[in-house]
Amino acid sequence: VETIEGMAQGDKLHPLQQKFLEHAALQCGICTPGFLIAAKDLLAKNPDPTEEEIRFGLAGNLCRCTGYDKIVRAVQDAAIVMKGA
């Protein structure tokens, strides 16, 4: 079982975690672990998802603070970084 605690490697954040910070895709933090794990799984299966595919892949998670645009943009940006890694 993979958890949010296993995403970072020591002090180095996973690209998704970094992009969530950069895009202000989190506020209260309650939904963040679920979005990050779902996004990581989505990008493992589809490293170049469309916006629609991202929204569908994250549809099981609910956020009441940020709306979803910042989250989707963070995942799109992380996908670019992860493809180049």
N, CA, C and O atoms as a GROMACS GRO file, in nm:
protein
  340
    1VAL      N    1   0.085  -0.117   0.000
    1VAL     CA    2   0.000   0.000   0.000
    1VAL      C    3   0.090   0.124   0.000
    1VAL      O    4   0.178   0.138   0.085
    2GLU      N    5   0.066   0.211  -0.095
    2GLU     CA    6   0.141   0.336  -0.101
    2GLU      C    7   0.061   0.446  -0.035
    2GLU      O    8  -0.060   0.458  -0.057
    3THR      N    9   0.128   0.526   0.044
    3THR     CA   10   0.063   0.638   0.111
    3THR      C   11   0.133   0.767   0.072
    3THR      O   12   0.238   0.765   0.007
    4ILE      N   13   0.075   0.877   0.110
    4ILE     CA   14   0.131   1.009   0.081
    4ILE      C   15   0.270   1.025   0.142
    4ILE      O   16   0.355   1.095   0.086
    5GLU      N   17   0.294   0.960   0.255
    5GLU     CA   18   0.425   0.971   0.320
    5GLU      C   19   0.537   0.910   0.237
    5GLU      O   20   0.653   0.947   0.254
    6GLY      N   21   0.503   0.818   0.147
    6GLY     CA   22   0.603   0.753   0.065
    6GLY      C   23   0.633   0.824  -0.066
    6GLY      O   24   0.718   0.777  -0.142
    7MET      N   25   0.568   0.935  -0.094
    7MET     CA   26   0.590   1.003  -0.222
    7MET      C   27   0.723   1.078  -0.226
    7MET      O   28   0.795   1.069  -0.325
    8ALA      N   29   0.756   1.150  -0.122
    8ALA     CA   30   0.881   1.226  -0.119
    8ALA      C   31   0.997   1.132  -0.094
    8ALA      O   32   0.981   1.025  -0.034
    9GLN      N   33   1.114   1.172  -0.141
    9GLN     CA   34   1.235   1.094  -0.113
    9GLN      C   35   1.322   1.180  -0.022
    9GLN      O   36   1.395   1.268  -0.068
   10GLY      N   37   1.313   1.151   0.107
   10GLY     CA   38   1.382   1.235   0.204
   10GLY      C   39   1.323   1.374   0.204
   10GLY      O   40   1.203   1.390   0.223
   11ASP      N   41   1.407   1.474   0.182
   11ASP     CA   42   1.360   1.613   0.178
   11ASP      C   43   1.317   1.656   0.039
   11ASP      O   44   1.268   1.768   0.022
   12LYS      N   45   1.334   1.569  -0.060
   12LYS     CA   46   1.300   1.603  -0.199
   12LYS      C   47   1.156   1.563  -0.228
   12LYS      O   48   1.121   1.445  -0.225
   13LEU      N   49   1.073   1.663  -0.255
   13LEU     CA   50   0.932   1.637  -0.285
   13LEU      C   51   0.917   1.569  -0.420
   13LEU      O   52   0.996   1.592  -0.511
   14HIS      N   53   0.815   1.488  -0.432
   14HIS     CA   54   0.775   1.430  -0.560
   14HIS      C   55   0.730   1.547  -0.648
   14HIS      O   56   0.678   1.645  -0.596
   15PRO      N   57   0.748   1.539  -0.780
   15PRO     CA   58   0.703   1.648  -0.868
   15PRO      C   59   0.557   1.689  -0.847
   15PRO      O   60   0.524   1.807  -0.857
   16LEU      N   61   0.470   1.594  -0.820
   16LEU     CA   62   0.331   1.630  -0.794
   16LEU      C   63   0.318   1.715  -0.668
   16LEU      O   64   0.246   1.815  -0.668
   17GLN      N   65   0.388   1.677  -0.562
   17GLN     CA   66   0.384   1.756  -0.440
   17GLN      C   67   0.436   1.897  -0.464
   17GLN      O   68   0.378   1.994  -0.416
   18GLN      N   69   0.546   1.907  -0.538
   18GLN     CA   70   0.606   2.037  -0.567
   18GLN      C   71   0.511   2.124  -0.649
   18GLN      O   72   0.497   2.243  -0.622
   19LYS      N   73   0.448   2.066  -0.748
   19LYS     CA   74   0.358   2.143  -0.834
   19LYS      C   75   0.230   2.183  -0.760
   19LYS      O   76   0.174   2.289  -0.787
   20PHE      N   77   0.184   2.100  -0.668
   20PHE     CA   78   0.069   2.139  -0.587
   20PHE      C   79   0.103   2.263  -0.505
   20PHE      O   80   0.020   2.352  -0.490
   21LEU      N   81   0.224   2.269  -0.453
   21LEU     CA   82   0.267   2.388  -0.380
   21LEU      C   83   0.278   2.509  -0.472
   21LEU      O   84   0.227   2.616  -0.440
   22GLU      N   85   0.344   2.492  -0.586
   22GLU     CA   86   0.366   2.602  -0.678
   22GLU      C   87   0.236   2.659  -0.735
   22GLU      O   88   0.226   2.779  -0.759
   23HIS      N   89   0.137   2.574  -0.757
   23HIS     CA   90   0.010   2.617  -0.815
   23HIS      C   91  -0.094   2.652  -0.709
   23HIS      O   92  -0.209   2.681  -0.743
   24ALA      N   93  -0.056   2.648  -0.583
   24ALA     CA   94  -0.150   2.674  -0.473
   24ALA      C   95  -0.273   2.585  -0.487
   24ALA      O   96  -0.387   2.630  -0.471
   25ALA      N   97  -0.248   2.457  -0.515
   25ALA     CA   98  -0.356   2.361  -0.538
   25ALA      C   99  -0.401   2.295  -0.409
   25ALA      O  100  -0.461   2.187  -0.412
   26LEU      N  101  -0.372   2.356  -0.297
   26LEU     CA  102  -0.417   2.304  -0.169
   26LEU      C  103  -0.446   2.420  -0.076
   26LEU      O  104  -0.384   2.526  -0.086
   27GLN      N  105  -0.539   2.400   0.012
   27GLN     CA  106  -0.566   2.502   0.112
   27GLN      C  107  -0.575   2.436   0.249
   27GLN      O  108  -0.479   2.443   0.326
   28CYS      N  109  -0.685   2.374   0.280
   28CYS     CA  110  -0.697   2.316   0.413
   28CYS      C  111  -0.617   2.187   0.425
   28CYS      O  112  -0.575   2.151   0.535
   29GLY      N  113  -0.594   2.117   0.314
   29GLY     CA  114  -0.510   1.998   0.314
   29GLY      C  115  -0.582   1.866   0.334
   29GLY      O  116  -0.521   1.760   0.322
   30ILE      N  117  -0.710   1.869   0.365
   30ILE     CA  118  -0.781   1.744   0.391
   30ILE      C  119  -0.788   1.656   0.266
   30ILE      O  120  -0.772   1.535   0.275
   31CYS      N  121  -0.811   1.716   0.150
   31CYS     CA  122  -0.825   1.638   0.027
   31CYS      C  123  -0.691   1.609  -0.041
   31CYS      O  124  -0.684   1.523  -0.128
   32THR      N  125  -0.587   1.680  -0.003
   32THR     CA  126  -0.459   1.675  -0.076
   32THR      C  127  -0.401   1.534  -0.087
   32THR      O  128  -0.361   1.497  -0.197
   33PRO      N  129  -0.393   1.455   0.018
   33PRO     CA  130  -0.336   1.321   0.003
   33PRO      C  131  -0.410   1.237  -0.101
   33PRO      O  132  -0.346   1.167  -0.180
   34GLY      N  133  -0.541   1.242  -0.102
   34GLY     CA  134  -0.618   1.165  -0.198
   34GLY      C  135  -0.593   1.211  -0.341
   34GLY      O  136  -0.579   1.128  -0.431
   35PHE      N  137  -0.587   1.342  -0.361
   35PHE     CA  138  -0.560   1.394  -0.495
   35PHE      C  139  -0.420   1.355  -0.540
   35PHE      O  140  -0.401   1.316  -0.656
   36LEU      N  141  -0.321   1.364  -0.452
   36LEU     CA  142  -0.184   1.332  -0.491
   36LEU      C  143  -0.168   1.184  -0.527
   36LEU      O  144  -0.105   1.151  -0.627
   37ILE      N  145  -0.225   1.097  -0.446
   37ILE     CA  146  -0.214   0.953  -0.474
   37ILE      C  147  -0.289   0.919  -0.603
   37ILE      O  148  -0.239   0.842  -0.685
   38ALA      N  149  -0.409   0.977  -0.621
   38ALA     CA  150  -0.486   0.951  -0.744
   38ALA      C  151  -0.412   1.006  -0.866
   38ALA      O  152  -0.409   0.941  -0.971
   39ALA      N  153  -0.353   1.123  -0.854
   39ALA     CA  154  -0.280   1.183  -0.966
   39ALA      C  155  -0.155   1.102  -0.999
   39ALA      O  156  -0.122   1.084  -1.117
   40LYS      N  157  -0.087   1.052  -0.898
   40LYS     CA  158   0.032   0.970  -0.922
   40LYS      C  159  -0.007   0.843  -0.997
   40LYS      O  160   0.062   0.802  -1.090
   41ASP      N  161  -0.115   0.781  -0.956
   41ASP     CA  162  -0.163   0.661  -1.023
   41ASP      C  163  -0.204   0.692  -1.168
   41ASP      O  164  -0.171   0.617  -1.260
   42LEU      N  165  -0.274   0.802  -1.186
   42LEU     CA  166  -0.316   0.844  -1.320
   42LEU      C  167  -0.195   0.862  -1.411
   42LEU      O  168  -0.193   0.813  -1.523
   43LEU      N  169  -0.093   0.935  -1.362
   43LEU     CA  170   0.025   0.962  -1.446
   43LEU      C  171   0.110   0.838  -1.469
   43LEU      O  172   0.181   0.831  -1.569
   44ALA      N  173   0.103   0.741  -1.379
   44ALA     CA  174   0.174   0.615  -1.402
   44ALA      C  175   0.109   0.538  -1.516
   44ALA      O  176   0.177   0.470  -1.593
   45LYS      N  177  -0.022   0.548  -1.527
   45LYS     CA  178  -0.096   0.479  -1.632
   45LYS      C  179  -0.101   0.558  -1.762
   45LYS      O  180  -0.102   0.501  -1.871
   46ASN      N  181  -0.104   0.689  -1.750
   46ASN     CA  182  -0.116   0.778  -1.866
   46ASN      C  183  -0.027   0.900  -1.842
   46ASN      O  184  -0.072   0.997  -1.782
   47PRO      N  185   0.098   0.897  -1.889
   47PRO     CA  186   0.190   1.006  -1.861
   47PRO      C  187   0.158   1.137  -1.933
   47PRO      O  188   0.220   1.239  -1.904
   48ASP      N  189   0.065   1.136  -2.027
   48ASP     CA  190   0.030   1.258  -2.101
   48ASP      C  191  -0.122   1.274  -2.111
   48ASP      O  192  -0.177   1.273  -2.221
   49PRO      N  193  -0.189   1.288  -1.996
   49PRO     CA  194  -0.336   1.294  -1.999
   49PRO      C  195  -0.387   1.430  -2.046
   49PRO      O  196  -0.322   1.533  -2.028
   50THR      N  197  -0.504   1.427  -2.106
   50THR     CA  198  -0.572   1.551  -2.141
   50THR      C  199  -0.634   1.608  -2.013
   50THR      O  200  -0.638   1.542  -1.909
   51GLU      N  201  -0.682   1.732  -2.023
   51GLU     CA  202  -0.750   1.791  -1.908
   51GLU      C  203  -0.871   1.708  -1.869
   51GLU      O  204  -0.897   1.686  -1.750
   52GLU      N  205  -0.945   1.662  -1.967
   52GLU     CA  206  -1.064   1.579  -1.940
   52GLU      C  207  -1.024   1.449  -1.868
   52GLU      O  208  -1.092   1.407  -1.775
   53GLU      N  209  -0.916   1.386  -1.912
   53GLU     CA  210  -0.870   1.262  -1.849
   53GLU      C  211  -0.825   1.288  -1.705
   53GLU      O  212  -0.846   1.204  -1.618
   54ILE      N  213  -0.762   1.401  -1.682
   54ILE     CA  214  -0.722   1.436  -1.544
   54ILE      C  215  -0.846   1.454  -1.458
   54ILE      O  216  -0.855   1.398  -1.349
   55ARG      N  217  -0.939   1.532  -1.507
   55ARG     CA  218  -1.062   1.556  -1.428
   55ARG      C  219  -1.136   1.425  -1.400
   55ARG      O  220  -1.185   1.405  -1.289
   56PHE      N  221  -1.143   1.336  -1.498
   56PHE     CA  222  -1.209   1.207  -1.478
   56PHE      C  223  -1.129   1.123  -1.378
   56PHE      O  224  -1.188   1.059  -1.290
   57GLY      N  225  -0.996   1.122  -1.390
   57GLY     CA  226  -0.912   1.043  -1.301
   57GLY      C  227  -0.915   1.088  -1.156
   57GLY      O  228  -0.891   1.010  -1.065
   58LEU      N  229  -0.946   1.216  -1.136
   58LEU     CA  230  -0.951   1.271  -0.999
   58LEU      C  231  -1.093   1.285  -0.946
   58LEU      O  232  -1.113   1.336  -0.835
   59ALA      N  233  -1.190   1.241  -1.023
   59ALA     CA  234  -1.331   1.264  -0.990
   59ALA      C  235  -1.374   1.202  -0.857
   59ALA      O  236  -1.474   1.245  -0.800
   60GLY      N  237  -1.304   1.102  -0.808
   60GLY     CA  238  -1.342   1.040  -0.682
   60GLY      C  239  -1.302   1.118  -0.559
   60GLY      O  240  -1.334   1.079  -0.447
   61ASN      N  241  -1.231   1.229  -0.579
   61ASN     CA  242  -1.186   1.313  -0.467
   61ASN      C  243  -1.263   1.445  -0.469
   61ASN      O  244  -1.288   1.502  -0.575
   62LEU      N  245  -1.298   1.491  -0.352
   62LEU     CA  246  -1.373   1.616  -0.339
   62LEU      C  247  -1.292   1.722  -0.269
   62LEU      O  248  -1.225   1.695  -0.169
   63CYS      N  249  -1.297   1.844  -0.322
   63CYS     CA  250  -1.230   1.958  -0.261
   63CYS      C  251  -1.332   2.069  -0.244
   63CYS      O  252  -1.405   2.102  -0.338
   64ARG      N  253  -1.337   2.126  -0.126
   64ARG     CA  254  -1.431   2.235  -0.100
   64ARG      C  255  -1.360   2.370  -0.092
   64ARG      O  256  -1.426   2.473  -0.078
   65CYS      N  257  -1.226   2.372  -0.101
   65CYS     CA  258  -1.153   2.497  -0.081
   65CYS      C  259  -1.102   2.561  -0.210
   65CYS      O  260  -1.127   2.679  -0.234
   66THR      N  261  -1.032   2.484  -0.292
   66THR     CA  262  -0.961   2.544  -0.405
   66THR      C  263  -1.040   2.544  -0.534
   66THR      O  264  -1.006   2.618  -0.626
   67GLY      N  265  -1.144   2.465  -0.543
   67GLY     CA  266  -1.199   2.440  -0.675
   67GLY      C  267  -1.104   2.340  -0.740
   67GLY      O  268  -1.013   2.290  -0.674
   68TYR      N  269  -1.122   2.312  -0.864
   68TYR     CA  270  -1.042   2.206  -0.924
   68TYR      C  271  -0.942   2.257  -1.027
   68TYR      O  272  -0.852   2.182  -1.064
   69ASP      N  273  -0.955   2.379  -1.074
   69ASP     CA  274  -0.866   2.428  -1.178
   69ASP      C  275  -0.720   2.427  -1.136
   69ASP      O  276  -0.634   2.384  -1.214
   70LYS      N  277  -0.689   2.472  -1.016
   70LYS     CA  278  -0.550   2.473  -0.969
   70LYS      C  279  -0.495   2.331  -0.956
   70LYS      O  280  -0.378   2.307  -0.984
   71ILE      N  281  -0.578   2.240  -0.914
   71ILE     CA  282  -0.536   2.101  -0.900
   71ILE      C  283  -0.506   2.042  -1.037
   71ILE      O  284  -0.404   1.976  -1.055
   72VAL      N  285  -0.594   2.064  -1.132
   72VAL     CA  286  -0.574   2.012  -1.268
   72VAL      C  287  -0.448   2.072  -1.328
   72VAL      O  288  -0.369   2.000  -1.390
   73ARG      N  289  -0.427   2.203  -1.312
   73ARG     CA  290  -0.307   2.268  -1.366
   73ARG      C  291  -0.180   2.212  -1.301
   73ARG      O  292  -0.079   2.195  -1.369
   74ALA      N  293  -0.186   2.184  -1.174
   74ALA     CA  294  -0.071   2.125  -1.105
   74ALA      C  295  -0.038   1.987  -1.160
   74ALA      O  296   0.079   1.954  -1.179
   75VAL      N  297  -0.139   1.907  -1.186
   75VAL     CA  298  -0.118   1.773  -1.242
   75VAL      C  299  -0.064   1.784  -1.384
   75VAL      O  300   0.027   1.709  -1.421
   76GLN      N  301  -0.116   1.876  -1.463
   76GLN     CA  302  -0.066   1.895  -1.599
   76GLN      C  303   0.082   1.934  -1.597
   76GLN      O  304   0.162   1.880  -1.674
   77ASP      N  305   0.118   2.026  -1.510
   77ASP     CA  306   0.256   2.072  -1.499
   77ASP      C  307   0.348   1.960  -1.449
   77ASP      O  308   0.459   1.944  -1.498
   78ALA      N  309   0.301   1.883  -1.352
   78ALA     CA  310   0.380   1.771  -1.300
   78ALA      C  311   0.402   1.666  -1.409
   78ALA      O  312   0.509   1.606  -1.416
   79ALA      N  313   0.302   1.643  -1.492
   79ALA     CA  314   0.315   1.546  -1.600
   79ALA      C  315   0.430   1.584  -1.693
   79ALA      O  316   0.507   1.499  -1.736
   80ILE      N  317   0.441   1.713  -1.723
   80ILE     CA  318   0.549   1.762  -1.808
   80ILE      C  319   0.683   1.736  -1.743
   80ILE      O  320   0.776   1.688  -1.809
   81VAL      N  321   0.695   1.768  -1.615
   81VAL     CA  322   0.820   1.748  -1.542
   81VAL      C  323   0.856   1.600  -1.535
   81VAL      O  324   0.971   1.561  -1.556
   82MET      N  325   0.757   1.517  -1.507
   82MET     CA  326   0.780   1.373  -1.490
   82MET      C  327   0.819   1.307  -1.622
   82MET      O  328   0.896   1.211  -1.622
   83LYS      N  329   0.766   1.356  -1.734
   83LYS     CA  330   0.805   1.301  -1.864
   83LYS      C  331   0.951   1.332  -1.894
   83LYS      O  332   1.020   1.253  -1.960
   84GLY      N  333   0.998   1.446  -1.847
   84GLY     CA  334   1.136   1.485  -1.873
   84GLY      C  335   1.236   1.423  -1.779
   84GLY      O  336   1.356   1.428  -1.803
   85ALA      N  337   1.188   1.363  -1.670
   85ALA     CA  338   1.278   1.307  -1.568
   85ALA      C  339   1.336   1.174  -1.610
   85ALA      O  340   1.413   1.114  -1.536
   0.00000   0.00000   0.00000
